[in-house]
Amino acid sequence: MKFYNLKENDEVVSFAEAVKQGLGKNQGLFFPQTMPKFNNIDELLALPLVERSVKILHPFVEENLSVQELTEIVTDAFNFPALLQPINSDRAILELFHGPTLAFKDFGARFMAKCLQAFCAKDAKETGKDKKVTILTATSGDTGAAVAHAFHGIDNIRVVIMYPKGKISLLQEKMFTTLGGNIETLAVDGDFDDCQALVKQSFDDKELANTIGLNSANSINISRLLAQICYYFEAVAQLTRAKRELGDVVFSIPSGNFGNLTAGLFAKAMGLPIKRFIAATNVNDTVPRYLETGQWSPNNTIATISNSMDVSNPSNWPRVEHMLKSGIVDKDCVSSVSIDEEQTQSTLLGLNKLGYISEPHACVAYKALQYNAIEGEFGVFLGTAHPAKFKEVVESILGQPIGLPKELADCAGEPILSEDMSADFAQLRAYLLA
């Protein structure tokens, strides 16, 4: 299968090329030329996660990866579960935080790292020399940790991660700023959208991009999105067959850069029985306003307790809009709701009364589900990060301590190795070339 640039349709590349490039010309996002469709959904859902994921992903990658190569990559990347936990009779949370950095982005980042490592090795074998790659990525919290841990220690891959200084939780920051080695981190004086803009400026600078072998591990990279398709299938697989056949499964997704929604729409287009999606945002409500008015008008980004969703200009929206406008999925299958800070906090308290300790991002999705669900629908909301990653916020709202899992305890006392930087492209360019 080939992938084409949504802005420059004549740019058509293989999966390997899309992974290695990250972005296409004119900052265009890559999109598959065709969408695989599975008719044997029940047979597929009966398979274990890894075996099922290989079948889901192979049509996208078959030009560059054999079934055996893909199986090795998926086995290595998806070596932790995605668990569907009931909240009550008609609500469940899909816990996606059982990977090494306790966030859903472990799925996409690990899959991308293994793919890129394989493609670099093949290139080196063909050319007789190693080609160095620089991964430049922006994070509003969890992407940084997932990417850092996925790529840490991989030869010939340099990783530079930018994040908004003072606007992510300390434990989130510690998970990716304490590794060192081939992982470099920059604390930018600005917000996430400033960091994302610097990434895009870097790709537009062709001399820079070619000199350092530039790539990005943000969800703009198609490999990350494809990996995320797999846990939607895993969620539905954990439902009873009777529930699936009712056709009333609704996913509520905490949405920042909209990669998660994109992957869910891919899953629906491939035949997974999902009725519809609720894109839940915090007060950074560009998409809810756009769907209501038809006007795309990002405001200045507002800092919230659901900081990983503090995004006003989501990079993946062009993929979502393309699927809705082209009929790949029904345009009525996506709605969007904005949840404010007070609602987020009250929802965290409400879930705790039900016996479930959550964190702000999942609470935004749960509250949106409460507002938007129709009687008879079964609602699944995504738990995108472990509550302990937001320990200070969760403890202050609940008024009770929560424990630290080993992954966080191990890095909590380590020194932060970041350099401070202004939101200035000339400064970033000089740093990358130094």
C-alpha angles and dihedrals in degrees: 000000000000129000125217134204112253091213100038104032094186091066103091122171142170122255090259091052092047091051093047094045099042094190129038129221117309089018090292122166120234118240131182116261090222134021116228113232123206119204096176095066096149091052090048093049091051091064125092116262098260097044091046092047092053090055091047095048102037097080089058096048106028093111091063108022130047120221089256093051092046091048091054091049095047093044090054096041100043099046094135133060136256105216128202108212122188118234095180138330095296104025133066136169122225103219108213097168103089095100128098096279096037096241139100091248090075088081096057099034095050092046091050093047093052092046094048092047090052093048093047090051091051091049091050091051092050096045100033092232138081118249116211118226129200116206109203115186140165123219137192089192123298101043091065095057095043093049094043094052094041093054101031111128097006109141120244094009117110116192122203115184123191123196136171107267113242093002102096129063117271093241091050088052094048092054094067107019097061102059103081120178110087091353114093122180132199124197103211123206095232142048132291093271089057089053092048091049090054090053091052092046089053092054091049090056097081094185091055093043093051095043096054099028092245123210136154132224095197117117087269084083107092094219092066093051094049091053091053092058088071098066092055087059089046092053093051090045089060092055119088115263089242091057092048092050092055087070094216102114112135125188121209110199128195099229132204112136091008097233091125092055090047091055091048091053089050089054092051092047089052091058105269108149101244116145098202148323135244113207103208116199132177119232089304087091107166094132099045089051092046093052090050100044107019089234119122102211115152114199126208109290115261120212113236139169087258088063098164086067095050093118125128100178107040112204096210096055093096089062092049092047092048091055092048096046097042094050096244083131128011110272090225093061093082127067128164134213131188118218122196130217097263091051091048092053095046090050091053088054091046094052090048089056087054088055098258124116108209138165134237100271095052089044090058089054094045093050091049088052091052091052097042109033121109123219111273095027120120109223125210117187123190122246099205101176141021113262091235090067084070095037098146095048095043094046093048092052097043096038091223135094123255124202127246118241115227093258091062097035090056094058101031094091097041121108120255110245099194128130120221117239137174120237090262123129095206090057092048092047092053090049093051093049096044 
